[in-house]
């Protein structure tokens, strides 16, 4: 079986495909390459080593993020510069060009299935698959499916959904299957003795081991996750309430992934809080370490973030991005709250009172924290990729 995976542009539109590809590459139905004609975009050294992943081909966007991540995971890819919907006179020209590119690649690769990850980056490839009669499977992480997923659900063999409620928004609700969302294989809980320094604090001059976060393991840990670009409103929320954070420094520690833009201001603010145990970073590729260190996560509510949190049984305080298409992050967060796995705070409602509630009524309240963790685990779908693979047999 040969698979084309179409989409990208953001982690939410790429990481589910990478997670599925990781499972597919270990599956016996994925056959090894039979010559260079199948290895579009695969470096020569990978061909010579017999790359076991070469029967999976990503058709991704031209955003640098896609190429960087696919190279990191050593998956073959070809760029299809699908344009966003626009009134520009060049839109039709760019769309035709992207369709022609997808058509050439698919003709050469001859896949058994095309898997759509949603978003504009998958449109041209899915259109070619439909015209050629290639079976389509769509992945949907959000309660409210995106426009591309909604439309192509009419022709898809299946739509693999994270949420039961997604079905009613599809052009063909009968195609929906409740599978959960695939999570990358490296996203897992690590033993706490692997992620905290021992002894704490380390003797002066001793180097911190790889994967160790140098914060006090005796304290409750709040992880603030803004994604690769950070989340400006969440960063501002912490900056504006740094004095409140200071008042809890004897009981809590913070991990904050803030993005590049706000890093200097946050570094200065955290540095002024004497005795606060914290770790600040613009970004990390090692989310397993961050998740494993956290007792509670404060984050946006994108579909892939929720899939990772629930796969690990992590309780969360979710702040939906209010400008996401059709406010879909809000509806994702509501599902988590209804399941008892987290709280929802709208961005406009962020305040010192809310932060005090997060710390006192959740992070430092062990019964509440434990119950939310149990509910989070119940929402998770660690076998999602296997369920989706089974649909393609």
C-alpha positions as a Markdown table, in Angstrom:
| # | Residue | x | y | z |
|---|---|---|---|---|
| 1 | Unk | 0.0 | 0.0 | 0.0 |
| 2 | Unk | 1.3 | 3.5 | -0.9 |
| 3 | Unk | 0.0 | 6.6 | 0.7 |
| 4 | Unk | -0.1 | 10.3 | -0.1 |
| 5 | Unk | -0.7 | 12.6 | 2.8 |
| 6 | Unk | -1.8 | 16.1 | 1.8 |
| 7 | Unk | -1.8 | 19.3 | 3.8 |
| 8 | Unk | 0.3 | 21.3 | 6.2 |
| 9 | Unk | 1.2 | 24.9 | 6.9 |
| 10 | Unk | 0.8 | 24.6 | 10.7 |
| 11 | Unk | 1.4 | 22.0 | 13.3 |
| 12 | Unk | -2.3 | 21.3 | 13.6 |
| 13 | Unk | -2.5 | 20.6 | 9.8 |
| 14 | Unk | 0.8 | 18.6 | 9.7 |
| 15 | Unk | 1.5 | 16.7 | 13.0 |
| 16 | Unk | -1.6 | 14.4 | 12.8 |
| 17 | Unk | -0.3 | 13.3 | 9.4 |
| 18 | Unk | 3.2 | 12.8 | 10.7 |
| 19 | Unk | 1.8 | 10.7 | 13.6 |
| 20 | Unk | -0.2 | 8.6 | 11.2 |
| 21 | Unk | 2.8 | 8.2 | 8.9 |
| 22 | Unk | 4.9 | 7.0 | 11.9 |
| 23 | Unk | 2.4 | 4.2 | 12.5 |
| 24 | Unk | 2.0 | 3.4 | 8.8 |
| 25 | Unk | 5.7 | 3.1 | 8.3 |
| 26 | Unk | 5.8 | 0.3 | 10.9 |
| 27 | Unk | 2.8 | -1.4 | 9.3 |
| 28 | Unk | 3.3 | -4.5 | 7.3 |
| 29 | Unk | 1.1 | -3.2 | 4.5 |
| 30 | Unk | 3.5 | -0.4 | 3.6 |
| 31 | Unk | 5.9 | -1.9 | 1.1 |
| 32 | Unk | 9.5 | -0.7 | 0.6 |
| 33 | Unk | 10.6 | 1.3 | -2.5 |
| 34 | Unk | 11.1 | -0.3 | -5.9 |
| 35 | Unk | 13.3 | 2.3 | -7.6 |
| 36 | Unk | 13.8 | 6.0 | -7.9 |
| 37 | Unk | 10.5 | 6.5 | -9.6 |
| 38 | Unk | 8.8 | 6.2 | -6.2 |
| 39 | Unk | 11.1 | 8.4 | -4.3 |
| 40 | Unk | 10.1 | 11.9 | -5.1 |
| 41 | Unk | 12.0 | 14.3 | -2.8 |
| 42 | Unk | 13.9 | 11.5 | -1.1 |
| 43 | Unk | 17.7 | 12.3 | -0.7 |
| 44 | Unk | 20.1 | 9.9 | -2.3 |
| 45 | Unk | 21.6 | 8.7 | 1.0 |
| 46 | Unk | 18.1 | 7.7 | 2.1 |
| 47 | Unk | 17.6 | 5.7 | -1.1 |
| 48 | Unk | 20.8 | 3.9 | -0.6 |
| 49 | Unk | 19.9 | 2.9 | 3.0 |
| 50 | Unk | 16.5 | 1.7 | 1.9 |
| 51 | Unk | 14.4 | 4.2 | 3.8 |
| 52 | Unk | 11.4 | 2.2 | 5.2 |
| 53 | Unk | 9.2 | 5.3 | 5.1 |
| 54 | Unk | 9.6 | 5.9 | 1.3 |
| 55 | Unk | 6.2 | 4.5 | 0.4 |
| 56 | Unk | 4.6 | 7.4 | 2.2 |
| 57 | Unk | 4.7 | 10.7 | 0.4 |
| 58 | Unk | 3.7 | 14.1 | 1.8 |
| 59 | Unk | 2.3 | 16.8 | -0.5 |
| 60 | Unk | 2.7 | 19.8 | 1.7 |
| 61 | Unk | 2.6 | 23.6 | 1.5 |
| 62 | Unk | 5.5 | 25.9 | 0.6 |
| 63 | Unk | 5.8 | 27.2 | 4.2 |
| 64 | Unk | 9.2 | 26.5 | 5.6 |
| 65 | Unk | 7.6 | 24.9 | 8.7 |
| 66 | Unk | 6.5 | 21.9 | 6.6 |
| 67 | Unk | 9.9 | 21.2 | 5.0 |
| 68 | Unk | 11.7 | 21.6 | 8.3 |
| 69 | Unk | 9.4 | 19.2 | 10.2 |
| 70 | Unk | 9.2 | 16.6 | 7.4 |
| 71 | Unk | 13.0 | 16.6 | 7.1 |
| 72 | Unk | 13.3 | 16.2 | 10.8 |
| 73 | Unk | 11.1 | 13.1 | 10.7 |
| 74 | Unk | 12.7 | 11.9 | 7.5 |
| 75 | Unk | 9.6 | 11.6 | 5.4 |
| 76 | Unk | 9.6 | 12.2 | 1.7 |
| 77 | Unk | 7.7 | 15.2 | 0.5 |
| 78 | Unk | 6.9 | 17.3 | -2.5 |
| 79 | Unk | 5.7 | 20.9 | -2.3 |
| 80 | Unk | 2.3 | 21.8 | -3.8 |
| 81 | Unk | 1.9 | 25.6 | -3.5 |
| 82 | Unk | -1.8 | 25.6 | -2.9 |
| 83 | Unk | -3.0 | 29.2 | -2.7 |
| 84 | Unk | -5.4 | 30.5 | -0.1 |
| 85 | Unk | -8.9 | 31.5 | -1.4 |
| 86 | Unk | -8.5 | 35.1 | -2.6 |
| 87 | Unk | -10.1 | 37.7 | -4.9 |
| 88 | Unk | -6.7 | 38.3 | -6.5 |
| 89 | Unk | -6.5 | 37.9 | -10.3 |
| 90 | Unk | -3.6 | 35.6 | -9.7 |
| 91 | Unk | -5.6 | 33.1 | -7.6 |
| 92 | Unk | -6.9 | 31.1 | -10.5 |
| 93 | Unk | -3.5 | 30.9 | -12.1 |
| 94 | Unk | -1.9 | 29.7 | -8.8 |
| 95 | Unk | -4.7 | 27.2 | -8.3 |
| 96 | Unk | -4.3 | 25.7 | -11.7 |
| 97 | Unk | -0.5 | 25.5 | -11.2 |
| 98 | Unk | -1.0 | 23.7 | -7.9 |
| 99 | Unk | -3.5 | 21.3 | -9.4 |
| 100 | Unk | -1.0 | 20.5 | -12.2 |
| 101 | Unk | 1.8 | 19.9 | -9.7 |
| 102 | Unk | -0.4 | 17.5 | -7.7 |
| 103 | Unk | -1.5 | 15.7 | -10.8 |
| 104 | Unk | 2.0 | 15.1 | -12.0 |
| 105 | Unk | 3.1 | 13.8 | -8.6 |
| 106 | Unk | 0.2 | 11.6 | -8.1 |
| 107 | Unk | 0.5 | 10.2 | -11.6 |
| 108 | Unk | 4.1 | 9.2 | -10.9 |
| 109 | Unk | 3.6 | 8.0 | -7.3 |
| 110 | Unk | 0.3 | 6.1 | -8.0 |
| 111 | Unk | -1.0 | 6.0 | -4.4 |
| 112 | Unk | -3.6 | 3.5 | -3.1 |
| 113 | Unk | -5.0 | 6.2 | -0.7 |
| 114 | Unk | -4.8 | 10.0 | -0.4 |
| 115 | Unk | -5.1 | 11.2 | 3.2 |
| 116 | Unk | -6.3 | 14.8 | 3.6 |
| 117 | Unk | -5.2 | 16.8 | 6.7 |
| 118 | Unk | -7.6 | 19.7 | 6.1 |
| 119 | Unk | -6.8 | 23.3 | 5.2 |
| 120 | Unk | -6.0 | 25.0 | 1.9 |
| 121 | Unk | -2.8 | 23.0 | 1.6 |
| 122 | Unk | -4.8 | 19.8 | 0.9 |
| 123 | Unk | -7.3 | 21.1 | -1.6 |
| 124 | Unk | -5.5 | 20.6 | -4.9 |
| 125 | Unk | -4.3 | 17.1 | -4.0 |
| 126 | Unk | -7.7 | 16.0 | -2.8 |
| 127 | Unk | -9.3 | 17.4 | -6.0 |
| 128 | Unk | -6.9 | 15.4 | -8.1 |
| 129 | Unk | -7.6 | 12.3 | -6.1 |
| 130 | Unk | -11.3 | 12.8 | -6.5 |
| 131 | Unk | -10.9 | 13.2 | -10.3 |
| 132 | Unk | -8.8 | 10.1 | -10.5 |
| 133 | Unk | -11.0 | 7.9 | -8.3 |
| 134 | Unk | -8.3 | 7.4 | -5.7 |
| 135 | Unk | -9.9 | 6.6 | -2.2 |
| 136 | Unk | -9.8 | 9.5 | 0.2 |
| 137 | Unk | -9.6 | 9.5 | 4.0 |
| 138 | Unk | -9.8 | 12.7 | 5.9 |
| 139 | Unk | -8.5 | 13.5 | 9.4 |
| 140 | Unk | -10.4 | 16.0 | 11.5 |
| 141 | Unk | -9.2 | 17.2 | 14.9 |
| 142 | Unk | -11.7 | 19.9 | 15.5 |
| 143 | Unk | -15.4 | 19.8 | 16.6 |
| 144 | Unk | -16.2 | 22.2 | 13.7 |
| 145 | Unk | -14.5 | 20.7 | 10.6 |
| 146 | Unk | -12.8 | 23.1 | 8.2 |
| 147 | Unk | -14.3 | 24.0 | 4.8 |
| 148 | Unk | -12.1 | 21.6 | 2.8 |
| 149 | Unk | -12.9 | 18.7 | 5.0 |
| 150 | Unk | -16.6 | 19.5 | 5.0 |
| 151 | Unk | -16.8 | 19.6 | 1.2 |
| 152 | Unk | -14.6 | 16.6 | 0.5 |
| 153 | Unk | -16.5 | 14.5 | 3.0 |
| 154 | Unk | -19.1 | 14.0 | 0.3 |
| 155 | Unk | -16.5 | 12.0 | -1.7 |
| 156 | Unk | -14.3 | 10.6 | 1.1 |
| 157 | Unk | -14.4 | 7.0 | 2.0 |
| 158 | Unk | -14.1 | 7.9 | 5.7 |
| 159 | Unk | -13.6 | 11.0 | 7.9 |
| 160 | Unk | -11.6 | 10.1 | 11.0 |
| 161 | Unk | -12.9 | 12.5 | 13.7 |
| 162 | Unk | -11.6 | 13.3 | 17.2 |
| 163 | Unk | -15.1 | 14.4 | 18.3 |
| 164 | Unk | -18.5 | 12.7 | 17.8 |
| 165 | Unk | -20.2 | 16.1 | 17.2 |
| 166 | Unk | -18.1 | 16.7 | 14.0 |
| 167 | Unk | -20.3 | 14.4 | 12.0 |
| 168 | Unk | -23.3 | 16.7 | 11.8 |
| 169 | Unk | -21.2 | 19.4 | 10.1 |
| 170 | Unk | -20.0 | 17.2 | 7.2 |
| 171 | Unk | -21.5 | 17.2 | 3.8 |
| 172 | Unk | -21.9 | 13.4 | 4.3 |
| 173 | Unk | -22.3 | 12.7 | 8.0 |
| 174 | Unk | -22.4 | 8.9 | 7.2 |
| 175 | Unk | -18.7 | 9.0 | 6.4 |
| 176 | Unk | -17.6 | 10.0 | 9.9 |
| 177 | Unk | -15.8 | 7.6 | 12.1 |
| 178 | Unk | -14.9 | 8.3 | 15.8 |
| 179 | Unk | -11.2 | 7.4 | 15.9 |
| 180 | Unk | -9.6 | 10.2 | 17.9 |
| 181 | Unk | -6.6 | 12.0 | 16.5 |
| 182 | Unk | -3.2 | 10.5 | 16.0 |
| 183 | Unk | -0.4 | 11.7 | 18.3 |
| 184 | Unk | 3.3 | 11.5 | 17.4 |
| 185 | Unk | 5.0 | 8.5 | 18.8 |
| 186 | Unk | 7.5 | 10.6 | 20.8 |
| 187 | Unk | 4.7 | 12.3 | 22.8 |
| 188 | Unk | 4.7 | 10.2 | 25.9 |
| 189 | Unk | 5.0 | 10.4 | 29.7 |
| 190 | Unk | 8.6 | 10.2 | 30.9 |
| 191 | Unk | 9.7 | 9.2 | 34.4 |
| 192 | Unk | 10.0 | 12.3 | 36.6 |
| 193 | Unk | 13.6 | 11.3 | 37.6 |
| 194 | Unk | 14.6 | 11.8 | 34.0 |
| 195 | Unk | 13.3 | 15.3 | 33.6 |
| 196 | Unk | 14.2 | 17.0 | 36.9 |
| 197 | Unk | 17.7 | 17.7 | 38.2 |
| 198 | Unk | 18.9 | 15.6 | 41.0 |
| 199 | Unk | 19.9 | 16.8 | 43.5 |
| 200 | Unk | 18.1 | 20.1 | 43.3 |
| 201 | Unk | 19.6 | 22.7 | 43.0 |
| 202 | Unk | 22.5 | 21.2 | 41.1 |
| 203 | Unk | 26.0 | 22.0 | 42.5 |
| 204 | Unk | 27.5 | 25.1 | 41.0 |
| 205 | Unk | 29.2 | 24.4 | 37.7 |
| 206 | Unk | 27.5 | 21.1 | 37.1 |
| 207 | Unk | 25.8 | 20.8 | 33.7 |
| 208 | Unk | 22.2 | 20.0 | 33.3 |
| 209 | Unk | 21.6 | 16.7 | 31.6 |
| 210 | Unk | 19.8 | 16.5 | 28.3 |
| 211 | Unk | 16.0 | 16.5 | 28.7 |
| 212 | Unk | 16.2 | 17.9 | 32.2 |
| 213 | Unk | 14.2 | 21.0 | 33.1 |
| 214 | Unk | 16.0 | 22.8 | 35.9 |
| 215 | Unk | 13.0 | 23.6 | 38.2 |
| 216 | Unk | 12.2 | 22.5 | 41.7 |
| 217 | Unk | 10.5 | 19.1 | 41.5 |
| 218 | Unk | 8.9 | 19.5 | 44.9 |
| 219 | Unk | 6.6 | 22.2 | 43.6 |
| 220 | Unk | 3.4 | 22.0 | 41.5 |
| 221 | Unk | 4.3 | 22.8 | 37.9 |
| 222 | Unk | 2.2 | 25.0 | 35.6 |
| 223 | Unk | 3.2 | 24.7 | 32.0 |
| 224 | Unk | 2.2 | 27.6 | 29.8 |
| 225 | Unk | 2.3 | 26.6 | 26.1 |
| 226 | Unk | 1.9 | 29.2 | 23.4 |
| 227 | Unk | 2.9 | 27.0 | 20.4 |
| 228 | Unk | 5.8 | 27.7 | 18.0 |
| 229 | Unk | 4.6 | 31.3 | 17.5 |
| 230 | Unk | 3.8 | 31.9 | 21.2 |
| 231 | Unk | 0.4 | 33.3 | 22.2 |
| 232 | Unk | 0.7 | 37.0 | 22.8 |
| 233 | Unk | -2.5 | 37.3 | 24.9 |
| 234 | Unk | -1.4 | 34.5 | 27.3 |
| 235 | Unk | 2.1 | 35.9 | 27.5 |
| 236 | Unk | 0.6 | 39.3 | 28.4 |
| 237 | Unk | -1.6 | 37.6 | 31.0 |
| 238 | Unk | 1.5 | 36.3 | 32.8 |
| 239 | Unk | 3.4 | 39.6 | 32.4 |
| 240 | Unk | 0.6 | 41.6 | 33.8 |
| 241 | Unk | 0.3 | 39.3 | 36.8 |
| 242 | Unk | 3.9 | 38.6 | 37.6 |
| 243 | Unk | 3.4 | 40.0 | 41.2 |
| 244 | Unk | 0.6 | 37.5 | 41.8 |
| 245 | Unk | 2.9 | 34.7 | 40.5 |
| 246 | Unk | 5.5 | 35.9 | 43.0 |
| 247 | Unk | 3.2 | 35.4 | 45.9 |
| 248 | Unk | 3.0 | 31.7 | 45.2 |
| 249 | Unk | 6.7 | 31.2 | 44.5 |
| 250 | Unk | 7.1 | 28.9 | 47.5 |
| 251 | Unk | 4.5 | 26.4 | 46.2 |
| 252 | Unk | 4.6 | 26.5 | 42.4 |
| 253 | Unk | 7.1 | 26.4 | 39.5 |
| 254 | Unk | 6.5 | 27.5 | 35.9 |
| 255 | Unk | 7.5 | 26.3 | 32.5 |
| 256 | Unk | 6.7 | 28.8 | 29.8 |
| 257 | Unk | 7.1 | 28.4 | 26.0 |
| 258 | Unk | 6.5 | 31.9 | 24.8 |
| 259 | Unk | 7.6 | 32.3 | 21.2 |
| 260 | Unk | 10.4 | 34.6 | 20.0 |
| 261 | Unk | 8.6 | 37.9 | 20.0 |
| 262 | Unk | 7.8 | 38.1 | 23.8 |
| 263 | Unk | 10.8 | 36.2 | 25.0 |
| 264 | Unk | 12.9 | 39.3 | 26.0 |
| 265 | Unk | 10.2 | 41.0 | 28.0 |
| 266 | Unk | 9.3 | 37.8 | 29.8 |
| 267 | Unk | 12.9 | 37.0 | 30.5 |
| 268 | Unk | 13.3 | 40.4 | 32.2 |
| 269 | Unk | 10.1 | 40.0 | 34.2 |
| 270 | Unk | 10.8 | 36.5 | 35.4 |
| 271 | Unk | 14.4 | 37.5 | 36.3 |
| 272 | Unk | 13.1 | 40.1 | 38.7 |
| 273 | Unk | 11.1 | 37.5 | 40.8 |
| 274 | Unk | 13.7 | 36.4 | 43.3 |
| 275 | Unk | 13.3 | 32.7 | 44.3 |
| 276 | Unk | 10.8 | 31.8 | 41.6 |
| 277 | Unk | 11.5 | 28.3 | 40.1 |
| 278 | Unk | 10.9 | 28.7 | 36.4 |
| 279 | Unk | 12.0 | 27.6 | 32.9 |
| 280 | Unk | 11.4 | 30.0 | 30.0 |
| 281 | Unk | 12.0 | 29.2 | 26.4 |
| 282 | Unk | 10.8 | 30.5 | 23.0 |
| 283 | Unk | 10.1 | 27.0 | 21.7 |
| 284 | Unk | 11.0 | 23.4 | 22.1 |
| 285 | Unk | 10.8 | 20.3 | 19.8 |
| 286 | Unk | 10.9 | 18.1 | 23.0 |
| 287 | Unk | 7.3 | 18.4 | 24.1 |
| 288 | Unk | 7.4 | 15.1 | 25.9 |
| 289 | Unk | 9.7 | 16.6 | 28.5 |
| 290 | Unk | 7.5 | 19.6 | 29.1 |
| 291 | Unk | 4.3 | 17.5 | 29.3 |
| 292 | Unk | 6.0 | 15.1 | 31.7 |
| 293 | Unk | 7.1 | 17.8 | 34.0 |
| 294 | Unk | 3.7 | 19.5 | 34.1 |
| 295 | Unk | 0.9 | 19.0 | 36.6 |
| 296 | Unk | -1.4 | 21.5 | 34.8 |
| 297 | Unk | -1.2 | 23.0 | 31.3 |
| 298 | Unk | -2.3 | 26.5 | 30.3 |
| 299 | Unk | -2.7 | 26.6 | 26.5 |
| 300 | Unk | -4.7 | 27.4 | 23.4 |
| 301 | Unk | -7.3 | 24.8 | 22.3 |
| 302 | Unk | -6.2 | 23.6 | 18.9 |
| 303 | Unk | -7.2 | 20.1 | 18.0 |
| 304 | Unk | -3.7 | 18.6 | 18.1 |
| 305 | Unk | -2.9 | 20.3 | 21.4 |
| 306 | Unk | -6.0 | 18.7 | 22.9 |
| 307 | Unk | -5.2 | 15.3 | 21.4 |
| 308 | Unk | -1.7 | 15.4 | 23.0 |
| 309 | Unk | -3.0 | 16.5 | 26.4 |
| 310 | Unk | -5.7 | 13.9 | 26.6 |
| 311 | Unk | -3.4 | 11.1 | 25.3 |
| 312 | Unk | -1.2 | 11.8 | 28.3 |
| 313 | Unk | -4.0 | 12.4 | 30.8 |
| 314 | Unk | -3.0 | 16.0 | 31.5 |
| 315 | Unk | -5.5 | 18.5 | 33.0 |
| 316 | Unk | -5.7 | 21.8 | 31.2 |
| 317 | Unk | -6.9 | 25.4 | 31.4 |
| 318 | Unk | -7.7 | 26.3 | 27.8 |
| 319 | Unk | -7.8 | 29.8 | 26.3 |
| 320 | Unk | -9.3 | 29.5 | 22.8 |
| 321 | Unk | -7.8 | 31.7 | 20.1 |
| 322 | Unk | -10.8 | 34.0 | 19.4 |
| 323 | Unk | -9.8 | 34.7 | 15.8 |
| 324 | Unk | -9.6 | 31.1 | 14.7 |
| 325 | Unk | -11.9 | 30.2 | 11.8 |
| 326 | Unk | -15.5 | 30.1 | 13.0 |
| 327 | Unk | -14.2 | 30.3 | 16.6 |
| 328 | Unk | -13.5 | 26.5 | 16.3 |
| 329 | Unk | -11.1 | 26.5 | 19.2 |
| 330 | Unk | -13.8 | 27.6 | 21.6 |
| 331 | Unk | -15.9 | 24.6 | 20.7 |
| 332 | Unk | -12.9 | 22.3 | 21.1 |
| 333 | Unk | -12.4 | 23.7 | 24.6 |
| 334 | Unk | -16.0 | 23.2 | 25.5 |
| 335 | Unk | -15.8 | 19.5 | 24.7 |
| 336 | Unk | -12.8 | 19.2 | 27.1 |
| 337 | Unk | -14.7 | 21.1 | 29.8 |
| 338 | Unk | -17.8 | 19.0 | 29.4 |
| 339 | Unk | -15.7 | 15.9 | 29.8 |
| 340 | Unk | -14.4 | 17.2 | 33.1 |
| 341 | Unk | -10.8 | 17.4 | 31.8 |
| 342 | Unk | -10.2 | 21.1 | 32.0 |
| 343 | Unk | -11.5 | 24.7 | 32.3 |
| 344 | Unk | -12.3 | 27.2 | 29.6 |
| 345 | Unk | -11.3 | 30.8 | 30.0 |
| 346 | Unk | -12.1 | 33.1 | 27.1 |
| 347 | Unk | -9.3 | 35.5 | 26.2 |
| 348 | Unk | -11.4 | 38.6 | 27.0 |
| 349 | Unk | -11.9 | 37.2 | 30.5 |
| 350 | Unk | -8.2 | 36.8 | 31.4 |
| 351 | Unk | -7.6 | 38.6 | 34.7 |
| 352 | Unk | -5.7 | 38.3 | 38.0 |
| 353 | Unk | -8.8 | 36.7 | 39.6 |
| 354 | Unk | -8.7 | 34.0 | 36.9 |
| 355 | Unk | -5.0 | 33.3 | 37.5 |
| 356 | Unk | -5.6 | 33.1 | 41.3 |
| 357 | Unk | -8.4 | 30.6 | 40.6 |
| 358 | Unk | -6.2 | 28.5 | 38.3 |
| 359 | Unk | -3.5 | 28.4 | 41.0 |
| 360 | Unk | -5.5 | 27.9 | 44.1 |
| 361 | Unk | -8.6 | 26.0 | 42.9 |
| 362 | Unk | -6.9 | 23.7 | 40.4 |
| 363 | Unk | -3.1 | 23.5 | 40.5 |
| 364 | Unk | -2.8 | 23.5 | 44.3 |
| 365 | Unk | -6.0 | 21.5 | 44.9 |
| 366 | Unk | -4.9 | 17.9 | 44.6 |
| 367 | Unk | -8.3 | 16.2 | 44.5 |
| 368 | Unk | -9.5 | 18.6 | 41.7 |
| 369 | Unk | -6.2 | 18.1 | 39.8 |
| 370 | Unk | -6.4 | 14.3 | 40.1 |
| 371 | Unk | -10.0 | 14.1 | 39.0 |
| 372 | Unk | -9.3 | 16.3 | 36.0 |
| 373 | Unk | -6.3 | 14.1 | 35.0 |
| 374 | Unk | -8.5 | 11.0 | 35.1 |
| 375 | Unk | -11.2 | 12.7 | 33.0 |
| 376 | Unk | -8.5 | 13.8 | 30.5 |
| 377 | Unk | -7.1 | 10.3 | 30.2 |
| 378 | Unk | -10.7 | 9.0 | 29.5 |
| 379 | Unk | -11.0 | 11.5 | 26.6 |
| 380 | Unk | -7.7 | 10.4 | 25.0 |
| 381 | Unk | -7.3 | 8.0 | 22.1 |
| 382 | Unk | -3.8 | 6.5 | 22.1 |
| 383 | Unk | -4.8 | 3.9 | 19.6 |
| 384 | Unk | -6.2 | 6.4 | 17.1 |
| 385 | Unk | -3.6 | 5.7 | 14.4 |
| 386 | Unk | -4.3 | 2.0 | 14.5 |
| 387 | Unk | -8.1 | 2.7 | 14.1 |
| 388 | Unk | -7.4 | 4.8 | 11.1 |
| 389 | Unk | -5.1 | 2.2 | 9.5 |
| 390 | Unk | -7.8 | -0.4 | 10.0 |
| 391 | Unk | -10.2 | 1.7 | 8.0 |
| 392 | Unk | -7.9 | 1.5 | 5.0 |
| 393 | Unk | -7.7 | -2.3 | 4.9 |
